[in-house]
């Protein structure tokens, strides 16, 4: 198949935009060339270029096509309109039965012509997050576009970006690219992708992003290993640096001993944010007085001057960090709290100071539920946000919480308090660990549940297109903390407790309508679980709990689990561990043929009840044994008499697997019932009694899960 190679050479592209741009280029070109595409395009990107390579057919062929027109006896106007629409004459028509038919001949187009026609439009409308206009042209690109290399089977596909009213800087396609700015400047003529990669390498450019990334990772790891050190993992920085260099040259530098008493996180953040350096550590995890950098040139002195220059720059950066560290330690962490009263958390939710007071109260409420000391939890929550007013966090916002933990420890706070402060933002992402200490757990949960309750109360819920306040991440954090620490937490109760602080702390009146859209929806639906809170607050808490449990379903789906089993296990339950235990029990049931048959029969019973209850229901009363005339219904009644109390006892002990196993004993009598018994008997008394029997069966099954939510 002919090979299409496209490269767009520009001035330096921001590293964060490169991969997405290559994906967009593949998507847009793949769609534009769909008639000739032979497989998906493969993109590549680097600091000065994005491009793709793909196989295409030599020609695009379309088969002849018949278009049926009006009837033969239709008015002349109908025929005239049909011919005008298709650009045809009456002689082109044939008669097939009662209709005129136009046979359109097939077409054939050269691949080069299609490429030349499609690419200018793709490039004019390319979706860069930010783009610039240079000169007088209306053509925009992320940075000035310098060359377009476009080859089909080794030959240039000629096209230009110029339009009638815009010369587009005179940019047109060719067969040339450029090498490294320093080591290989000037144009390079290439004949295909393999030749392109080879010649660029000869001009000190590694074209493939994966190869550059591997060279950086392996290079700095090898240099570190020589000195018995390890590289602190940082995939984000690795990907960014791979987008900054075309010819990666890993080097090691030294950190002055004067800075080694700074917290490791401070040094790492300063190196990462300011200079894109990689931090190194000893095998025991302590910070090493070394750092790795990646140059974009192969210096004649082996990089000695480059390393020396970067060491000087790092010395200045760490001196700044030293200033903030020393300045922040001059006063107790608690002394920063008054500044939070002047820092707005959210326009509808008041200041950071008001939030601290809410967290203090909520953490003390959660503490006994997770085995923590309420006083320590309240103290940690009080100080958790204080470092937002510190100089170090002002310079490096990434260190919020972490610095508070250090300052608390230096200020003589209890170790549990310092640990809770440093960990209360966790987990910050899927790869981040969750807090493990009881006090840290209490404060982390308080932080996330206050965030959820507050923004829901302020009607700032996530939408399908956005989540500006990271509420989905907060919900997933709550779920992970509970799951990974095995916590039994009544979510709705805690969320209801969190809600009470908001009207007072934001200065609003105690208006029952305040942020209660969720509550009103839940109350209308009649799905508010029992609660010690007022009905509106209970309804609001149930709505936020639903949001968290929906995140649980999404998480389990991503893990390969059956989200429908979780949905069936929820009901009005808000205990995540109990929900997961129910789901696991249901999983064991549906994986067997017998269990699947039982569920099918139970759903059949529910369907019958739903239909009949609409007629003259509900049919909820006790079953009259005297009206059981058929052997099959007597057998089902006897089975229920035996199974029901045993299942209820298992459920009371939260032995959901045992309850499911007990209920599976209903399978055979239930099958026999449906095979041999007419539920809607002509005798009203028999019919009503049989419906009550099915209602009792459904109630027993629904005690375990909402079977209607399990997908067949």
SVG drawing of the C-alpha trace seen along z (x, -y; Angstrom):
<svg xmlns="http://www.w3.org/2000/svg" viewBox="-64 -42 99 74">
<polyline fill="none" stroke="black" stroke-width="0.4" points="0.0,0.0 1.2,-3.6 2.5,-5.3 1.4,-8.8 3.8,-10.8 2.8,-14.2 5.0,-16.4 4.2,-20.0 7.4,-21.8 6.9,-24.7 8.6,-26.8 8.7,-25.2 5.3,-23.7 4.4,-23.6 5.1,-20.1 1.6,-19.8 0.0,-20.3 2.0,-17.9 0.5,-14.5 -3.1,-15.8 -2.2,-17.6 -0.8,-14.4 -4.0,-12.6 -6.2,-15.4 -4.1,-15.3 -4.6,-11.5 -8.3,-11.8 -9.0,-14.7 -6.8,-13.3 -8.2,-9.8 -11.7,-11.1 -10.9,-13.3 -9.2,-10.4 -11.6,-7.7 -12.3,-6.6 -8.6,-5.6 -7.5,-4.9 -6.1,-1.4 -5.9,-1.3 -5.6,-4.1 -2.9,-6.7 0.0,-6.6 1.0,-9.9 4.3,-11.3 5.3,-14.5 8.2,-16.5 9.2,-20.0 9.1,-21.3 6.9,-19.0 3.8,-16.9 3.0,-14.4 1.6,-11.1 2.2,-8.1 -0.5,-5.9 -1.2,-3.4 -3.7,-4.4 -5.2,-3.0 -3.8,-4.3 -7.3,-5.3 -10.8,-5.8 -13.3,-3.9 -17.1,-4.3 -19.6,-1.8 -22.4,-2.7 -25.5,-3.8 -29.2,-3.8 -31.5,-6.6 -35.2,-6.0 -37.1,-9.0 -40.8,-9.9 -43.4,-7.6 -43.7,-7.5 -47.1,-9.2 -46.0,-11.8 -46.4,-15.5 -43.7,-17.0 -42.6,-19.3 -41.7,-16.3 -39.5,-14.9 -37.9,-18.3 -37.0,-18.7 -35.5,-15.2 -33.3,-15.9 -32.2,-19.2 -31.3,-17.7 -29.0,-15.2 -27.7,-17.3 -29.0,-14.8 -31.0,-14.9 -34.1,-12.9 -32.1,-10.8 -30.1,-9.5 -33.2,-7.9 -34.4,-4.3 -37.8,-3.0 -38.1,-0.2 -41.7,0.8 -43.7,-2.3 -40.7,-4.5 -38.0,-6.5 -34.5,-5.4 -31.2,-7.3 -28.0,-5.1 -25.1,-7.1 -21.8,-5.8 -19.0,-4.9 -16.2,-7.3 -12.5,-7.0 -10.1,-9.5 -6.3,-9.4 -5.2,-9.3 -2.9,-12.3 -5.8,-14.4 -7.8,-13.5 -5.0,-14.3 -4.2,-17.6 -7.9,-18.6 -8.4,-17.5 -5.3,-18.7 -5.6,-22.5 -9.0,-22.5 -7.8,-20.3 -4.9,-22.7 -6.9,-25.9 -9.4,-24.5 -7.0,-22.6 -8.2,-22.7 -5.2,-24.0 -6.2,-24.9 -4.4,-28.2 -3.1,-29.5 -1.4,-32.6 -1.6,-34.7 1.6,-36.2 2.1,-38.6 -1.0,-39.7 -2.4,-36.3 -5.5,-35.0 -4.0,-31.5 -3.3,-30.5 -1.2,-27.8 0.1,-27.1 3.5,-28.7 4.5,-29.9 4.3,-27.1 7.5,-26.8 7.3,-23.8 4.8,-21.1 6.3,-17.8 3.8,-15.6 4.8,-12.5 2.7,-9.8 4.7,-6.8 7.8,-8.9 6.4,-11.7 5.4,-15.1 1.6,-15.8 1.5,-19.4 -0.8,-21.7 -0.7,-25.2 -2.5,-26.8 -3.2,-30.0 -6.8,-31.0 -8.2,-33.6 -7.9,-36.4 -5.1,-35.0 -1.6,-34.0 -1.1,-32.0 2.6,-33.1 3.2,-31.3 3.4,-27.9 3.2,-24.9 3.9,-21.2 7.3,-19.8 9.7,-16.9 12.0,-18.7 12.2,-18.8 14.9,-20.2 17.2,-18.7 18.5,-19.9 18.8,-23.7 22.4,-23.4 23.8,-20.1 21.9,-19.7 20.5,-22.9 19.2,-23.3 16.9,-21.4 16.8,-17.6 15.2,-16.0 13.4,-12.7 11.7,-10.0 9.5,-8.2 9.0,-7.5 12.0,-5.1 14.2,-7.6 12.7,-10.4 13.5,-8.8 17.0,-7.8 18.0,-11.2 16.6,-13.0 18.7,-10.8 21.7,-11.7 20.9,-15.4 20.5,-14.8 16.7,-14.5 14.9,-11.5 11.5,-11.5 9.6,-9.0 8.3,-10.3 8.4,-6.8 12.1,-6.5 12.9,-9.9 11.0,-9.1 12.8,-5.7 16.2,-7.3 15.5,-9.8 14.2,-7.3 16.9,-4.7 19.6,-7.3 18.9,-9.0 18.3,-5.6 21.7,-4.4 23.5,-7.5 21.8,-7.2 22.5,-3.5 26.3,-4.2 26.1,-6.2 23.8,-3.7 20.8,-6.0 17.3,-5.8 15.2,-8.2 12.0,-9.4 9.2,-8.3 7.5,-11.2 5.7,-10.1 4.3,-13.6 7.7,-15.2 9.1,-12.4 6.5,-13.1 7.0,-16.8 10.8,-16.6 10.4,-14.2 8.4,-17.1 11.1,-19.6 14.2,-17.9 14.8,-16.5 18.2,-14.9 18.0,-13.9 21.3,-13.9 20.9,-12.9 23.3,-14.5 23.7,-14.5 24.2,-17.5 24.9,-18.0 22.8,-19.8 24.7,-21.8 24.8,-20.2 23.5,-23.4 20.1,-22.7 19.8,-19.0 17.9,-19.8 15.0,-21.2 12.0,-18.9 12.5,-16.5 9.1,-17.6 10.3,-21.2 13.5,-20.4 11.6,-18.1 8.9,-20.7 11.4,-23.5 13.4,-21.4 10.4,-20.1 8.4,-23.3 11.2,-25.7 13.8,-23.7 12.3,-20.4 14.9,-18.4 14.5,-14.9 15.0,-14.2 17.1,-11.3 16.9,-9.3 18.9,-6.8 17.7,-3.1 16.2,-3.9 14.0,-6.6 15.8,-9.6 16.7,-12.5 20.1,-12.3 22.2,-15.4 22.0,-14.8 19.6,-15.7 19.2,-14.7 18.7,-17.0 18.2,-16.4 20.1,-18.6 19.1,-19.1 22.6,-19.2 25.7,-16.9 28.3,-19.3 31.9,-18.8 33.0,-18.9 30.6,-16.1 28.1,-18.5 30.4,-19.9 29.6,-23.5 25.9,-22.7 25.8,-20.9 27.7,-23.8 25.3,-26.3 22.3,-24.3 23.8,-23.8 24.1,-27.6 20.5,-28.1 19.3,-25.4 21.3,-27.0 19.4,-30.3 16.1,-28.5 16.7,-26.5 17.9,-29.7 14.4,-31.1 12.9,-28.0 15.2,-28.3 14.0,-31.8 10.3,-30.7 11.0,-27.8 12.9,-29.8 10.4,-32.6 7.4,-30.3 9.0,-28.6 9.3,-31.9 5.7,-31.8 3.4,-28.9 1.2,-27.4 -1.9,-28.5 -0.9,-32.1 -1.7,-31.9 -5.4,-31.1 -6.7,-34.7 -5.5,-35.3 -7.9,-32.6 -10.8,-34.8 -9.8,-37.1 -9.4,-34.3 -12.5,-33.5 -13.1,-29.8 -16.2,-30.3 -18.5,-33.2 -21.5,-31.2 -19.7,-29.2 -17.7,-31.9 -14.1,-32.1 -11.4,-29.6 -11.7,-30.5 -15.4,-29.6 -14.5,-26.4 -11.9,-25.6 -14.5,-25.9 -16.8,-23.5 -14.0,-21.0 -13.2,-21.2 -16.7,-20.3 -17.2,-17.7 -13.9,-15.9 -14.8,-15.6 -18.1,-14.1 -16.5,-11.6 -13.6,-10.7 -15.5,-8.1 -16.9,-6.5 -13.4,-5.7 -11.7,-5.0 -10.0,-8.4 -9.7,-10.7 -12.2,-13.6 -9.9,-16.2 -7.0,-15.3 -9.2,-15.2 -10.6,-18.6 -7.1,-20.0 -5.8,-18.6 -8.8,-19.9 -8.4,-23.4 -4.8,-23.6 -5.2,-21.7 -5.7,-24.8 -3.4,-27.1 -0.4,-26.6 -2.5,-28.2 -1.4,-31.5 2.3,-30.5 5.0,-31.8 6.1,-28.4 2.6,-27.4 2.2,-30.8 5.3,-30.1 4.5,-26.4 0.7,-25.7 1.5,-22.0 2.8,-21.7 -0.4,-22.7 -1.0,-20.2 2.5,-18.8 4.0,-22.0 1.3,-22.2 2.4,-18.8 6.0,-19.8 5.2,-23.1 2.9,-21.3 5.6,-18.8 8.2,-21.6 5.7,-23.5 5.3,-20.6 1.8,-19.3 1.0,-15.6 2.4,-13.3 -1.2,-12.2 -2.1,-15.8 0.9,-16.5 0.3,-13.3 -3.4,-14.2 -2.6,-17.7 0.0,-16.4 -2.3,-13.6 -5.8,-15.3 -5.8,-16.0 -5.2,-12.3 -5.9,-10.6 -5.1,-13.3 -5.4,-10.8 -5.7,-7.2 -2.0,-6.4 -2.0,-8.3 -2.1,-6.4 -5.0,-7.0 -4.6,-8.1 -4.2,-5.2 -4.1,-6.7 -7.5,-7.1 -7.0,-10.9 -5.8,-11.4 -8.8,-9.4 -11.2,-11.6 -9.8,-14.8 -9.5,-13.6 -13.1,-12.5 -14.3,-15.7 -12.4,-17.7 -14.0,-15.8 -17.5,-15.5 -17.6,-19.2 -16.5,-19.9 -19.3,-17.7 -22.0,-18.9 -21.0,-22.6 -21.0,-22.7 -24.2,-20.6 -25.8,-23.0 -24.6,-25.9 -26.1,-24.1 -22.6,-23.8 -23.0,-20.2 -20.9,-18.6 -22.4,-18.6 -21.8,-16.2 -19.3,-18.5 -17.5,-19.8 -16.6,-19.4 -14.8,-22.6 -14.7,-21.9 -13.4,-18.3 -16.4,-16.8 -16.1,-13.5 -12.5,-13.2 -13.7,-14.0 -16.3,-11.3 -13.8,-8.8 -11.5,-9.8 -14.2,-9.1 -14.9,-5.7 -11.2,-4.7 -10.6,-5.8 -13.6,-3.7 -12.8,-0.7 -9.1,-0.5 -9.4,-1.1 -12.4,1.2 -14.6,-1.5 -18.2,-1.2 -19.4,-4.7 -23.1,-6.0 -22.5,-8.3 -25.9,-10.0 -25.8,-10.8 -22.3,-12.4 -23.3,-14.4 -26.4,-15.6 -24.2,-16.7 -21.9,-18.5 -24.8,-20.4 -25.7,-22.2 -22.7,-24.5 -23.4,-26.2 -26.3,-28.7 -24.7,-30.2 -21.1,-30.3 -22.0,-31.8 -24.2,-34.6 -27.4,-33.3 -30.6,-33.0 -31.9,-29.6 -33.9,-29.4 -35.3,-25.9 -34.9,-26.5 -31.1,-27.1 -29.4,-24.7 -32.1,-22.1 -32.9,-21.1 -31.5,-17.6 -33.5,-17.4 -36.8,-18.3 -36.2,-15.8 -35.6,-13.0 -38.6,-13.9 -40.9,-13.9 -39.5,-10.5 -40.1,-9.2 -36.6,-7.7 -35.4,-9.4 -34.1,-6.8 -34.8,-7.1 -32.7,-9.7 -32.3,-11.6 -32.0,-14.8 -35.0,-17.0 -36.7,-15.7 -35.2,-18.3 -31.7,-17.8 -32.1,-14.0 -33.3,-14.3 -30.3,-16.5 -27.9,-14.1 -29.5,-11.2 -29.0,-13.1 -25.3,-13.6 -24.9,-10.0 -26.5,-8.9 -23.7,-11.0 -21.0,-9.2 -22.5,-5.7 -22.8,-6.5 -19.0,-7.1 -18.7,-3.7 -20.6,-2.1 -18.3,-3.8 -15.2,-2.7 -16.3,0.9 -17.1,0.9 -13.6,-0.4 -12.3,2.5 -14.2,5.0 -17.0,5.6 -20.7,5.6 -22.0,2.2 -25.6,3.5 -25.0,5.7 -23.9,2.7 -26.9,0.8 -29.1,3.7 -27.3,3.8 -27.7,0.1 -31.4,-0.4 -31.5,-2.9 -28.2,-1.6 -25.3,-4.1 -22.7,-1.7 -20.2,-1.1 -18.7,2.0 -22.2,3.6 -23.1,2.6 -20.0,4.3 -20.6,7.4 -24.2,7.7 -22.8,7.2 -20.2,10.0 -22.9,12.3 -25.0,11.5 -22.0,12.1 -21.7,15.6 -25.4,16.2 -25.6,15.0 -22.4,16.9 -24.3,20.2 -27.0,21.6 -29.2,22.3 -28.8,18.7 -29.5,17.2 -32.6,19.3 -33.8,18.2 -33.3,14.5 -35.2,15.0 -38.1,16.6 -38.0,13.9 -38.1,11.2 -41.1,13.0 -42.9,12.9 -42.2,9.2 -43.5,8.5 -46.7,10.3 -47.1,8.4 -46.5,5.1 -49.2,5.7 -51.7,7.1 -51.1,4.4 -52.1,1.8 -55.4,3.6 -56.5,4.1 -53.4,4.1 -51.4,4.0 -51.5,7.7 -49.5,7.6 -51.5,9.5 -50.7,12.8 -51.0,16.0 -54.0,18.2 -52.7,21.8 -56.3,23.1 -56.5,21.6 -53.5,23.4 -55.0,26.1 -52.2,27.0 -49.2,29.2 -46.8,26.7 -48.1,23.7 -48.1,25.7 -44.5,26.6 -43.5,23.0 -45.3,21.9 -43.5,24.5 -40.2,23.6 -40.8,19.9 -41.7,20.8 -38.4,22.6 -36.1,20.2 -37.5,16.8 -36.5,16.8 -33.1,18.4 -32.4,15.8 -33.5,13.0 -31.1,14.3 -28.3,14.3 -29.0,10.8 -29.2,9.6 -25.6,10.9 -24.7,9.3 -23.9,12.7 -25.1,11.9 -23.4,14.9 -25.2,17.1 -28.5,15.4 -28.1,15.8 -27.3,19.5 -30.4,20.0 -32.6,18.2 -31.3,20.3 -33.2,23.2 -36.4,21.5 -35.3,22.1 -36.9,25.6 -40.3,24.9 -40.6,21.6 -39.9,23.3 -42.6,25.9 -45.0,23.2 -44.8,21.3 -45.0,24.6 -48.1,26.0 -50.0,23.1 -52.2,20.5 -51.7,17.3 -54.7,15.5 -57.2,18.2 -60.9,17.4 -61.6,17.8 -60.8,14.3 -59.9,15.8 -57.4,18.2 -55.9,15.5 -55.5,13.0 -53.9,15.7 -51.4,16.7 -50.5,13.0 -49.9,12.6 -47.6,15.7 -45.6,14.1 -45.5,10.8 -44.0,12.6 -41.4,14.3 -40.5,10.9 -40.2,9.3 -37.8,12.0 -35.7,11.7 -35.7,7.8 -34.3,8.0 -31.1,9.0 -31.1,6.7 -33.3,4.9 -33.4,7.7 -35.1,5.5 -31.8,3.6 -29.8,6.7 -29.3,7.0 -30.4,10.2"/>
</svg>
